[in-house]
Amino acid sequence: MNNEITEILDKFEEYIDNCPPSFMSKNVVKADTQVLFQFTTEIKTNIPKEIAAAEIILDDKEGILGEANREATVIVEKAKERAKALVEEHEISRIANEKANQMLGAANVEAEDRKQKARMESEEILRLAREQADAILANANKTAKELTDGGYEYVNEILNQAQLVLSDTLEQSNARYFKFQKYLKNQADVIARNKEELIDKKSKYNKQKKEKQRDDR
């Protein structure tokens, strides 16, 4: 309520207090109707101003509330985006780690299989070589007993052949082992490259995330 309405009401109360009482009752006073009409007219004139002022205050209040709601909505949306980004980052890291572990696990399994196969092949080659050497030696010993002194050269030739077989078998075994070592080295290089790619992708993602956070600010 503005000062004008307050002043009018104060004057109205003062006027009523100064009016003479009625003979009929102490609670009834004699008042000039023209004066009363003047007071009511002034009040009616000023009431629209009060209403307009109240409407302005109400509009300001609604505007302030609307702005606060808009700011709150923006804050909530940013919080949702941040939470989503954190979830996505966690999911990307989880998937990358799972993929890396799967690759390492598969490489280890394959390497172990190849190692086992190479070991079995080497053992088989050595077993066959031993059998061949034993057979040659047995045949040579048998022949040596049956031959005269002039036949020792023949036995020596057979022994030389046995030595060549063993040497060739050993070379084959070494070649297979070298090939297996080369395979393991290639697999280790592939795993190292995959790890570098994962690290590079994660670094780029973190860089993009920081740039986006700077832009949001």
Order of alpha helices (4+ residues) and beta strands (2+ residues): alpha-alpha-alpha
